[in-house]
């Protein structure tokens, strides 16, 4: 009897793997495609642009610093696969003025054609205890990390729906899946991208336009180096429980998931576990993905509870050490 049940389960899983490609979106072909990358002058954004360019795409880079853009353009052009490829640079703040963002994207499409894939990678971070963070930092991060993704997406979505094709990528963070000490200003802005992505995917899926939300871990970028300078001790100790990834590795995973139309994009075993744990009511790209979530949710929740317990222990230990130090200072 047990053998019969096991055989049935194996047959069912094999059937799912066979049927899954039939319901999954067709892959986007990057050769000749127009890819727009915001925040593309450094870090993950730059590596995504390079990865797409290596595969034959035309690139529009959008960022604020014109000098960095021009340096990045030269670096990307070294990876051309044919002499027709173009890297277009546009200096604009994608979080301030929607009309300006809309106009520059119209100009980009006039030069390089309709946008096939938009990668929203512009973002910034501030770390610190909730009561120590300036109030205007909460407003600034929501503008850059959230509205800085809303505006470009809003500017290209109509054309994608008309053409019945396209990809929109929101680069969130593992801090957009799990709230951690020191990220009270940053995490909510990355969580907001998940809500936007889920609602938007439901609207545009019938038009063969797909959304990907990327949840990169700590990644070796200039932004991460700058952020590390102001991290509270608790945040640093919690961060040490996971390794730092290379931007090139993260970019390859994001590009692969985006062209395949996957809703979730994560890196490494911790990222995979978090994506399943936080899947909730998020869309699935294939039957097998949904099956993995159903089967693994329970055991991953148990593992996650151990992680949360260790994080709480770190925070409590740091608090006690700080109180001891303060008490010692008062008695001197």
C-alpha positions in Angstrom: 0.0 0.0 0.0 2.8 2.4 0.9 4.6 1.6 -2.3 1.4 2.4 -4.2 1.0 5.7 -2.5 4.7 6.6 -3.1 4.4 5.7 -6.8 1.3 7.8 -7.1 3.1 10.8 -5.5 6.1 10.4 -7.8 3.8 10.1 -10.9 1.9 13.2 -9.8 5.0 15.2 -9.3 6.4 14.1 -12.7 3.0 15.1 -14.3 3.3 18.5 -12.8 6.8 19.0 -14.2 5.5 18.0 -17.6 2.4 20.3 -17.5 4.2 23.3 -15.8 5.9 24.6 -19.0 2.5 24.7 -20.8 1.1 27.2 -18.3 4.3 29.2 -17.7 5.0 32.5 -19.6 7.2 32.3 -22.7 10.7 33.6 -22.1 11.5 37.1 -23.2 14.2 37.2 -25.9 16.9 39.7 -24.9 18.8 40.0 -28.3 17.6 43.3 -29.8 15.3 44.0 -26.8 15.2 47.4 -25.2 16.0 47.2 -21.4 15.7 50.2 -19.1 17.5 50.1 -15.8 17.0 52.8 -13.2 19.7 53.2 -10.6 21.9 51.7 -13.4 25.1 53.6 -12.7 26.4 51.3 -10.0 25.8 48.2 -7.9 23.2 45.7 -8.8 21.7 48.0 -11.4 24.9 48.3 -13.3 25.5 44.5 -13.2 22.0 43.9 -14.5 22.6 46.3 -17.4 25.9 44.5 -18.2 24.2 41.0 -18.1 21.5 42.2 -20.5 24.0 43.8 -22.8 26.0 40.6 -22.9 22.9 38.9 -24.2 22.4 41.4 -27.0 20.0 43.9 -25.5 19.9 47.7 -26.1 20.2 49.5 -22.8 18.9 52.8 -21.3 20.6 53.7 -18.1 18.8 56.1 -15.7 20.4 57.6 -12.7 21.0 61.0 -11.1 24.8 61.3 -11.4 25.7 62.1 -15.0 29.4 61.4 -14.6 28.8 58.0 -13.1 26.4 57.2 -15.9 29.0 58.1 -18.6 31.7 55.9 -16.8 29.2 53.0 -16.6 28.3 53.4 -20.3 32.0 53.0 -21.3 32.3 49.9 -19.0 29.1 48.3 -20.4 30.1 48.9 -24.0 33.1 46.6 -23.6 30.7 43.7 -23.5 28.9 44.3 -26.9 28.0 41.3 -28.9 27.3 43.2 -32.1 28.0 46.7 -33.5 24.3 47.7 -33.5 24.0 47.7 -29.7 23.5 51.1 -28.0 23.8 52.3 -24.4 21.7 55.4 -23.8 22.3 57.4 -20.6 19.6 59.7 -19.0 20.3 61.8 -15.9 17.1 62.2 -13.9 15.7 61.7 -10.4 13.0 59.1 -10.9 11.4 59.9 -7.5 10.6 63.6 -7.9 8.6 64.5 -10.9 6.4 62.0 -12.8 6.0 64.1 -15.9 9.8 64.4 -16.2 10.2 60.7 -15.9 7.5 60.1 -18.4 9.1 62.5 -20.9 12.6 61.0 -20.7 11.2 57.5 -21.2 9.3 58.7 -24.2 12.6 60.0 -25.6 14.3 56.7 -24.8 11.6 54.8 -26.7 11.8 57.1 -29.7 15.5 56.3 -29.9 15.7 52.6 -29.0 12.1 51.4 -29.5 9.4 50.3 -27.0 10.6 49.2 -23.6 10.6 45.4 -23.4 11.9 45.2 -19.8 12.0 47.8 -17.1 14.3 47.1 -14.1 13.5 49.4 -11.1 16.7 49.3 -9.2 17.0 52.9 -8.0 17.1 52.9 -4.2 18.8 54.0 -1.1 19.1 53.0 2.6 19.3 54.5 6.0 19.9 52.3 9.1 19.6 53.1 12.8 17.2 52.8 15.7 13.7 54.0 15.1 13.9 57.0 17.5 17.4 58.0 16.2 16.4 58.3 12.5 15.4 61.7 11.3 11.7 61.9 10.3 12.5 63.3 6.9 14.5 60.1 6.2 11.3 58.1 6.3 9.8 60.4 3.7 12.9 60.4 1.5 13.2 56.6 1.5 9.6 56.1 0.6 10.0 58.6 -2.3 13.1 57.0 -3.7 12.5 53.3 -3.0 8.8 53.2 -3.7 7.7 56.2 -5.9 11.0 55.8 -7.7 9.7 52.5 -9.0 6.0 53.6 -9.4 6.8 56.5 -11.8 8.9 54.6 -14.4 6.5 51.7 -14.3 3.5 54.0 -14.8 5.3 55.6 -17.8 5.8 52.3 -19.7 2.9 50.1 -18.7 0.4 51.3 -21.3 2.7 50.5 -24.2 3.5 47.1 -22.8 -0.2 46.3 -22.6 -0.8 47.5 -26.1 2.1 45.3 -27.4 0.9 42.3 -25.3 4.5 41.8 -24.0 6.9 43.1 -21.4 8.6 42.6 -18.1 8.7 44.9 -15.1 11.2 44.2 -12.3 11.1 45.6 -8.8 14.3 45.2 -6.9 13.2 44.8 -3.3 15.4 43.2 -0.6 15.4 40.5 1.9 14.6 43.3 4.3 11.4 43.6 2.3 10.5 40.0 3.4 11.6 40.2 7.0 11.6 43.2 9.3 15.0 43.5 11.1 16.5 45.6 13.8 17.8 49.0 12.3 15.7 48.9 9.2 12.5 50.7 10.4 12.9 53.3 7.6 14.1 51.0 4.9 12.1 47.8 5.3 8.6 49.4 4.9 9.6 50.9 1.5 10.7 47.5 0.2 7.6 45.7 1.6 5.6 48.3 -0.3 7.1 47.1 -3.6 5.7 43.6 -2.9 2.1 45.0 -2.5 2.5 47.0 -5.6 3.8 44.1 -7.6 1.1 41.7 -6.5 -1.7 44.1 -7.4 -0.1 45.1 -10.7 0.6 41.5 -11.7 -3.1 40.7 -11.4 -4.0 43.7 -13.7 -1.4 43.0 -16.4 -1.1 39.3 -16.6 -3.9 38.9 -19.1 -1.9 41.2 -21.4 1.1 38.9 -21.3 3.1 41.4 -19.2 4.8 39.9 -16.1 6.2 41.3 -12.9 9.2 40.1 -11.0 10.1 41.0 -7.5 13.7 40.5 -6.6 14.8 40.0 -3.0 18.6 40.2 -3.0 20.5 39.5 0.2 23.4 41.7 1.5 25.3 42.4 -1.7 28.8 43.8 -2.1 28.0 47.2 -3.7 29.0 50.8 -3.0 25.6 51.4 -1.4 26.0 48.4 1.0 29.5 49.7 2.0 28.0 53.1 2.8 25.1 51.6 4.7 27.5 49.5 6.8 29.2 52.6 8.2 26.0 53.5 10.2 24.6 50.1 11.1 23.8 49.6 14.8 25.8 46.8 16.5 22.6 44.6 16.6 22.1 45.0 12.8 25.8 44.1 12.2 25.6 40.9 14.3 22.4 39.8 12.7 23.9 40.4 9.2 26.8 38.2 10.1 24.4 35.2 10.2 24.4 35.3 6.4 27.1 35.8 3.7 27.5 38.8 1.4 26.8 38.0 -2.2 28.5 39.5 -5.3 26.5 41.9 -7.4 27.3 39.9 -10.6 25.8 36.8 -9.1 22.6 38.6 -8.0 22.2 40.3 -11.4 22.4 37.0 -13.2 19.7 35.5 -11.1 17.4 38.5 -11.5 17.8 38.7 -15.2 17.1 35.0 -15.6 14.0 35.1 -13.5 12.7 38.2 -15.2 13.0 36.9 -18.8 11.3 33.7 -17.6 8.5 35.8 -16.1 9.0 34.4 -12.5 7.2 36.5 -9.9 9.8 35.8 -7.1 13.5 36.1 -7.6 15.8 35.1 -4.7 19.4 34.1 -4.3 20.9 31.2 -2.3 19.3 28.8 0.1 18.3 31.4 2.7 16.7 33.5 -0.1 14.8 30.4 -1.4 13.5 29.6 2.2 12.4 33.2 2.8 10.6 33.3 -0.6 8.6 30.2 0.3 7.9 31.4 3.9 6.6 34.8 2.7 4.8 33.5 -0.4 1.4 34.1 1.2 -1.1 35.0 -1.6 1.6 36.0 -4.1 1.3 34.7 -7.7 3.1 31.5 -8.9 4.6 31.1 -12.3 4.3 27.3 -12.4 2.5 24.4 -10.7 5.7 23.1 -9.3 6.5 26.4 -7.6 3.1 26.3 -5.8 3.8 22.6 -4.9 7.1 23.5 -3.4 5.5 26.2 -1.3 2.8 23.9 0.0 5.2 21.1 0.9 8.0 23.2 2.4 6.1 25.9 4.3 5.8 24.0 7.6 9.4 22.9 7.9 10.7 26.2 6.8 8.5 27.9 9.4 10.1 25.8 12.1 13.6 26.8 10.9 12.5 30.4 10.7 11.5 30.4 14.3 15.0 29.4 15.3 16.4 32.3 13.3 14.0 34.7 14.9 14.9 33.4 18.3 18.6 33.9 17.6 17.9 37.5 16.4 15.9 38.3 19.5 18.8 36.9 21.6 21.3 39.1 19.8 19.2 42.2 20.4 18.6 41.4 24.1 22.3 40.7 24.7 23.3 44.0 23.1 20.7 45.8 25.2 22.0 44.3 28.4 25.6 45.1 27.5 24.7 48.6 26.8 22.8 49.1 30.1 25.8 47.6 32.0 28.2 50.0 30.2 25.9 53.0 31.0 25.6 51.9 34.6 29.3 51.6 34.9 29.8 55.1 33.5 27.4 56.5 36.0 29.1 55.0 39.0 32.6 56.3 38.0 
